[in-house]
Amino acid sequence: MARPQMLKLPEVLAELNMSRAAFYRLRARGLAPKLIKLPNQQVRVRRDDLDAWLARYEEAA
């Protein structure tokens, strides 16, 4: 079984065409995709979580 793909935050920001500040504003309001904080303080987003998050907004639009 393959492990889920983990995206670095710059990859997520590029895909969303969003600034880091805008992303963290969404996160502060509880509207961003789920993040995983690694022991080295780096942040990752599971591909599945990002796709599900995008799908929720696609349906709302």
N, C-alpha and C positions, 0 to 999 in steps of 0.2 A: 504494500500500500504506500503510495507516494505521500510525502509530507505536504501540508498546505503551503502554497507560495506566500512568502513574507515580503512585503514591499517596504523599502525605506521611505521615510517621509518625503524626501525630495522627489522620489518617483511618483508618489501619490499626488503631491502638489503639481507636478508637471502634467499628470493625466487630467487633473481637475482644472488646470490653468488657473490656479489660486495661489495667492501669496501665503507665506507662513503665518503672518499676522491674521489674515482673514480666517485661515483654518483654525487657529487657536481661539479666535472669537466664537466660531461655531462650537468648538469644544467646550468653551466656558458656559455656553447656553445649553449644553447637552445635546447638540445637534450633529456632531461629527461622528464618523465611523469609529468603532471601538479600536483603541490603541493598545499595543503591548509594549511595556517598558522592560527592556532587557537589563540584566545586572550591570552592564557597562553604561547605563543611562541612555542608550540609543533607543529610538522608538521604531516600531514596526506596525504595519497594518496587514492583516491577512487578506489575500486577494478575495476570498469568499465574502468577508465582512464588507469590503469596499463595494463589491458588486451588488450585494444585498442592499446596502445603504443607497447606492445610486438608483436601484430599482424602485425603492420606496418613493424617491423624489420624482422619478419618471412617471409613476402612476399618478402622483398628485398634480403634475403639470398638465 
